[in-house]
Amino acid sequence: MQYRTLGRTGVQVSSLALGAMNFGKIGRTTQDEATAIVDAALEGGINVIDTADMYSDGESEEMVGKAIAGRRDDIVLATKANMPMGDERNHQGSSRRWLVTELDNSLRRLGVDHVDLYQIHRWDPTTSDEETLSALTDLQRAGKIRYFGSSTFPAYRIVQAQWAAREHNLSRYVTEQPSYSILQRGIEAHVLPVAEEYGLGVLAWSPLASGWLSGAIREGKETTTSRSKIMPERFDTTIPSNRARLDAVEQLAKVADDAGLTMIQLALGFVTAHPAVTSAIIGPRTLDHLHSQLAAADTVLPADVLDAIDAIVAPGADMAAHEKYDTPPSLLNPSLRRR
């Protein structure tokens, strides 16, 4: 396992982080299975566990808490808030009212008195940066969080938040958690340069592109991944964008074979090769998934392999831009871009 400094915090973190989204009903994972995955991940050198309040409606946090009991201080523990937690309209967002309440809920579910990294799951256009940052700064000063970060923010919002922290003498976001993979490279054009400029740690999620780069999705092979059952439209190869992805996967598989690598090693090695990326978040649903991903922990792709990837998916290109979560609201809502 490789270790890197998380932004400018001085905290040393593993180049692979364990994502716990599949813990609980989302991944149909039991407590025993989740604990076994955590045990194996820590044994394999991973020291970062990332979860969120909304994963399986809090069940993921509860499972993580039980799995790490007795070894909390050996783990860099991260969670997130902002997404809806139930039907109450104010049980979501980035307001002081909600963040103060929901952090206490997360700490209770996790069974800890603080988290190392508290992340705003999505940018909230209805809440000012000053409101959110002042709440996070107070929670940090109270000792309930050590650091805080953003997740899937557009680049201009990352910059705006840095300016707001400086203007109002508040603590700032020290990390960003974007979606990044060989098939979704758009952040290379904006988010990653901004992260480098401001010294942010980057924890990249979906490095296997929802399973497209796991080796399980190939030409002539029935797609039976759990994600394909939940979102079949994203894997329907009669749709042109999905057909293009499958064609790219077939070319990438040849690159991996020629280099003596698995598709997973190629995919994770690509993400962790970018100088702006601190860790790639893996989200195994089973121990077998975890072991196949841990096998990529020390993968370093040579220049010729990286060049071959660039020839298949151009730097800064997204093969499924419509699936991204950091699109400015005005591109999705016509009323925001028309007089």
C-alpha positions as CSV (number, residue, x, y, z in Angstrom):
1,M,0.0,0.0,0.0
2,Q,1.2,3.5,-0.8
3,Y,0.6,6.4,1.6
4,R,0.2,10.1,0.8
5,T,-0.4,13.3,2.7
6,L,-4.1,14.4,2.7
7,G,-3.8,17.8,1.2
8,R,-1.9,20.1,3.6
9,T,-3.2,18.5,6.8
10,G,-0.2,16.4,7.5
11,V,-2.4,13.3,7.9
12,Q,-1.0,10.2,6.1
13,V,-3.6,8.2,4.3
14,S,-3.6,5.1,2.1
15,S,-3.8,5.4,-1.7
16,L,-7.0,3.2,-1.5
17,A,-9.8,4.1,0.8
18,L,-12.6,1.9,1.9
19,G,-16.0,3.2,0.9
20,A,-18.9,1.9,2.9
21,M,-21.9,2.7,0.6
22,N,-22.6,-1.0,0.1
23,F,-22.9,-1.7,3.8
24,G,-26.5,-2.4,4.7
25,K,-29.5,-2.6,2.5
26,I,-28.0,-0.9,-0.6
27,G,-25.5,-3.7,-1.0
28,R,-27.5,-6.3,1.0
29,T,-24.4,-6.6,3.3
30,T,-24.8,-8.0,6.8
31,Q,-22.9,-6.7,9.9
32,D,-20.7,-9.8,9.9
33,E,-19.9,-9.3,6.2
34,A,-19.2,-5.6,6.7
35,T,-16.9,-6.3,9.7
36,A,-15.0,-8.9,7.7
37,I,-14.5,-6.4,4.9
38,V,-13.2,-3.8,7.3
39,D,-10.9,-6.3,9.0
40,A,-9.4,-7.4,5.6
41,A,-9.1,-3.7,4.4
42,L,-7.2,-2.7,7.5
43,E,-5.0,-5.8,7.3
44,G,-4.3,-4.8,3.7
45,G,-3.0,-1.4,4.7
46,I,-6.1,0.8,4.2
47,N,-6.5,3.4,6.9
48,V,-9.3,5.5,5.5
49,I,-13.0,4.6,5.8
50,D,-15.6,6.8,4.1
51,T,-19.3,6.6,4.6
52,A,-22.3,9.0,4.7
53,D,-25.4,9.6,6.7
54,M,-27.7,8.7,3.8
55,Y,-26.1,5.4,2.9
56,S,-28.9,2.9,3.7
57,D,-30.6,5.6,5.8
58,G,-27.8,5.5,8.4
59,E,-27.3,1.8,8.5
60,S,-23.9,2.1,6.9
61,E,-22.7,4.4,9.6
62,E,-24.0,2.0,12.3
63,M,-22.2,-0.9,10.7
64,V,-19.0,1.0,10.3
65,G,-19.2,2.0,14.0
66,K,-19.5,-1.6,15.1
67,A,-16.8,-2.8,12.8
68,I,-14.2,-0.3,14.1
69,A,-15.0,-0.6,17.8
70,G,-11.8,-0.8,19.8
71,R,-9.5,0.5,17.1
72,R,-11.0,4.0,16.3
73,D,-7.7,5.8,16.7
74,D,-6.0,3.8,14.0
75,I,-8.5,4.9,11.3
76,V,-9.1,8.1,9.4
77,L,-12.9,8.2,9.7
78,A,-14.9,10.2,7.2
79,T,-18.6,10.7,6.7
80,K,-20.9,13.1,4.8
81,A,-24.1,15.1,5.2
82,N,-26.4,17.2,3.0
83,M,-28.6,14.6,1.2
84,P,-32.2,14.1,2.3
85,M,-32.7,12.0,5.5
86,G,-36.5,11.4,5.4
87,D,-39.3,13.5,4.1
88,E,-39.0,16.5,6.4
89,R,-37.9,19.4,4.2
90,N,-35.3,20.7,6.6
91,H,-33.6,17.3,7.2
92,Q,-31.2,18.0,4.3
93,G,-29.0,20.7,2.9
94,S,-26.0,22.6,4.3
95,S,-27.6,25.0,6.8
96,R,-26.2,25.4,10.3
97,R,-29.6,24.1,11.7
98,W,-29.2,20.8,9.9
99,L,-25.5,20.2,10.0
100,V,-25.3,20.7,13.8
101,T,-28.1,18.2,14.3
102,E,-27.1,15.7,11.7
103,L,-23.4,15.5,12.9
104,D,-24.7,14.5,16.3
105,N,-26.8,11.8,14.6
106,S,-23.8,10.5,12.7
107,L,-21.6,10.4,15.8
108,R,-24.3,8.5,17.6
109,R,-24.6,6.0,14.8
110,L,-20.9,5.6,14.5
111,G,-20.4,5.3,18.2
112,V,-17.6,7.9,18.3
113,D,-17.1,11.4,19.7
114,H,-15.6,12.9,16.6
115,V,-14.9,12.2,12.9
116,D,-11.7,13.0,11.2
117,L,-13.3,14.4,8.0
118,Y,-16.8,15.7,7.6
119,Q,-17.9,16.3,4.0
120,I,-20.7,18.3,2.4
121,H,-22.1,15.6,0.1
122,R,-23.3,18.0,-2.6
123,W,-23.2,21.7,-3.2
124,D,-26.4,23.3,-1.8
125,P,-27.3,26.3,-4.0
126,T,-29.9,27.5,-1.4
127,T,-27.3,28.0,1.4
128,S,-24.5,30.6,1.5
129,D,-20.9,29.5,1.8
130,E,-20.6,31.7,5.0
131,E,-23.5,29.9,6.6
132,T,-22.1,26.4,5.9
133,L,-18.4,27.3,6.7
134,S,-19.2,29.1,9.9
135,A,-21.2,26.0,11.2
136,L,-18.4,23.7,10.2
137,T,-15.8,25.9,11.8
138,D,-17.7,25.9,15.1
139,L,-18.1,22.1,15.0
140,Q,-14.4,21.9,14.4
141,R,-13.6,24.2,17.3
142,A,-16.0,22.1,19.5
143,G,-13.8,19.0,18.7
144,K,-16.5,17.1,16.9
145,I,-14.7,17.1,13.6
146,R,-11.0,17.5,12.8
147,Y,-11.3,18.6,9.2
148,F,-14.0,19.2,6.7
149,G,-14.3,18.9,2.9
150,S,-16.6,19.1,-0.1
151,S,-17.9,16.3,-2.3
152,T,-18.7,16.6,-6.0
153,F,-18.6,20.4,-6.1
154,P,-18.2,22.2,-9.4
155,A,-14.8,23.8,-9.7
156,Y,-16.1,27.3,-9.5
157,R,-17.9,26.5,-6.2
158,I,-14.7,25.1,-4.7
159,V,-13.0,28.4,-5.5
160,Q,-15.9,30.4,-4.2
161,A,-15.8,28.5,-0.9
162,Q,-12.1,29.1,-0.5
163,W,-12.6,32.8,-1.1
164,A,-15.5,32.9,1.4
165,A,-13.4,31.2,4.1
166,R,-10.7,33.8,3.6
167,E,-13.1,36.8,3.5
168,H,-14.9,35.8,6.7
169,N,-11.9,34.4,8.6
170,L,-13.3,30.8,8.7
171,S,-11.7,27.4,8.4
172,R,-11.8,26.1,4.9
173,Y,-12.5,22.9,3.0
174,V,-9.3,20.8,2.9
175,T,-10.5,18.0,0.7
176,E,-12.7,17.4,-2.4
177,Q,-14.4,14.1,-3.2
178,P,-15.1,14.0,-7.0
179,S,-16.1,11.2,-9.3
180,Y,-13.1,10.1,-11.4
181,S,-12.3,7.2,-13.7
182,I,-10.8,6.4,-17.1
183,L,-14.3,6.8,-18.5
184,Q,-15.1,10.0,-16.7
185,R,-12.1,12.4,-17.0
186,G,-13.9,15.7,-17.1
187,I,-12.5,16.8,-13.8
188,E,-9.0,16.9,-15.2
189,A,-10.0,20.1,-17.0
190,H,-11.2,22.0,-14.0
191,V,-11.7,20.3,-10.6
192,L,-8.2,18.7,-10.3
193,P,-6.3,21.8,-11.3
194,V,-8.3,23.8,-8.7
195,A,-7.6,21.2,-6.1
196,E,-3.9,21.4,-6.8
197,E,-4.0,25.2,-6.7
198,Y,-5.6,25.3,-3.2
199,G,-3.7,22.3,-1.8
200,L,-6.8,20.1,-1.4
201,G,-6.6,16.4,-0.8
202,V,-8.7,14.5,-3.4
203,L,-10.6,11.3,-2.6
204,A,-11.9,10.0,-5.9
205,W,-15.1,8.0,-5.9
206,S,-16.3,5.5,-8.5
207,P,-12.8,4.8,-9.9
208,L,-14.3,1.6,-11.5
209,A,-17.0,3.6,-13.2
210,S,-19.9,1.8,-11.5
211,G,-18.5,-1.5,-12.5
212,W,-17.7,-0.7,-16.2
213,L,-14.0,-1.1,-15.4
214,S,-14.3,-4.1,-13.1
215,G,-13.9,-6.7,-15.9
216,A,-17.4,-7.9,-15.3
217,I,-18.8,-5.9,-18.3
218,R,-17.6,-7.2,-21.7
219,E,-18.8,-7.7,-25.2
220,G,-20.9,-10.8,-25.5
221,K,-21.2,-11.3,-21.8
222,E,-24.4,-10.8,-19.8
223,T,-24.2,-7.9,-17.4
224,T,-25.3,-9.1,-14.0
225,T,-23.7,-6.6,-11.6
226,S,-25.7,-5.3,-8.7
227,R,-25.5,-1.7,-10.1
228,S,-26.9,-2.8,-13.5
229,K,-30.0,-4.2,-11.7
230,I,-30.6,-0.9,-9.9
231,M,-29.9,1.4,-12.9
232,P,-30.4,-0.8,-16.0
233,E,-30.5,2.3,-18.3
234,R,-26.8,3.0,-17.6
235,F,-25.8,-0.4,-19.0
236,D,-28.2,-0.8,-21.9
237,T,-25.8,-1.1,-24.9
238,T,-28.5,-0.2,-27.4
239,I,-28.1,3.4,-26.1
240,P,-25.3,5.1,-28.1
241,S,-23.4,6.5,-25.1
242,N,-23.3,3.0,-23.4
243,R,-22.3,1.4,-26.7
244,A,-19.3,3.8,-26.9
245,R,-18.4,2.9,-23.3
246,L,-18.4,-0.8,-24.1
247,D,-16.2,-0.2,-27.1
248,A,-13.8,1.7,-25.0
249,V,-13.8,-1.0,-22.4
250,E,-12.9,-3.6,-25.0
251,Q,-9.9,-1.5,-26.1
252,L,-8.9,-0.9,-22.5
253,A,-9.0,-4.6,-21.8
254,K,-6.5,-5.2,-24.5
255,V,-4.2,-2.5,-23.0
256,A,-4.5,-4.3,-19.6
257,D,-3.8,-7.7,-21.1
258,D,-0.7,-6.5,-23.0
259,A,0.6,-4.9,-19.7
260,G,-0.1,-8.0,-17.7
261,L,-2.7,-6.3,-15.6
262,T,-6.3,-6.9,-14.6
263,M,-8.9,-4.3,-15.6
264,I,-9.2,-3.3,-11.9
265,Q,-5.4,-2.7,-11.6
266,L,-5.5,-0.6,-14.8
267,A,-8.5,1.4,-13.6
268,L,-7.2,2.0,-10.0
269,G,-3.7,2.6,-11.2
270,F,-4.9,5.2,-13.6
271,V,-6.8,7.2,-10.9
272,T,-4.0,7.1,-8.3
273,A,-1.4,8.1,-11.0
274,H,-2.8,11.6,-11.2
275,P,-0.7,13.9,-9.0
276,A,-3.7,15.7,-7.7
277,V,-5.4,12.5,-6.4
278,T,-4.7,11.4,-2.8
279,S,-6.8,8.2,-2.6
280,A,-9.2,6.2,-4.8
281,I,-12.3,5.1,-2.9
282,I,-13.2,1.5,-3.5
283,G,-16.7,0.2,-2.5
284,P,-16.5,-3.6,-2.3
285,R,-19.8,-5.5,-1.6
286,T,-18.0,-8.8,-0.9
287,L,-14.6,-10.0,0.4
288,D,-13.8,-11.2,-3.1
289,H,-14.4,-7.7,-4.5
290,L,-12.1,-6.3,-1.8
291,H,-9.3,-8.7,-2.5
292,S,-9.4,-8.1,-6.2
293,Q,-9.2,-4.3,-5.6
294,L,-6.5,-4.6,-2.9
295,A,-4.4,-6.3,-5.6
296,A,-4.1,-2.9,-7.2
297,A,-2.7,-1.2,-4.1
298,D,0.8,-1.0,-5.4
299,T,0.1,-0.7,-9.1
300,V,2.1,2.0,-10.9
301,L,1.3,2.4,-14.6
302,P,4.2,3.1,-16.9
303,A,4.1,6.0,-19.3
304,D,3.3,3.9,-22.4
305,V,0.2,2.4,-20.7
306,L,-1.0,5.9,-19.6
307,D,-0.4,7.0,-23.2
308,A,-2.5,4.1,-24.5
309,I,-5.3,5.0,-22.2
310,D,-5.2,8.7,-23.4
311,A,-5.5,7.4,-27.0
312,I,-8.8,5.6,-26.1
313,V,-10.4,8.2,-23.8
314,A,-9.0,11.7,-24.3
315,P,-7.8,13.7,-21.3
316,G,-10.6,15.8,-19.8
317,A,-13.3,13.9,-21.7
318,D,-16.4,12.4,-20.1
319,M,-18.0,9.4,-21.8
320,A,-21.2,9.8,-19.9
321,A,-21.5,13.5,-19.0
322,H,-25.2,13.1,-18.4
323,E,-24.5,10.9,-15.4
324,K,-22.3,13.5,-13.6
325,Y,-23.4,15.1,-10.3
326,D,-21.4,18.4,-10.5
327,T,-23.3,19.9,-13.4
328,P,-24.2,23.6,-12.8
329,P,-27.9,23.8,-12.0
330,S,-28.5,26.3,-14.9
331,L,-27.6,23.5,-17.4
332,L,-30.3,21.2,-15.9
333,N,-33.1,23.8,-15.2
334,P,-34.0,26.0,-18.1
335,S,-35.6,28.6,-15.9
336,L,-32.1,29.4,-14.4
337,R,-30.6,30.2,-17.8
338,R,-33.4,32.1,-19.4
339,R,-34.6,35.6,-18.8
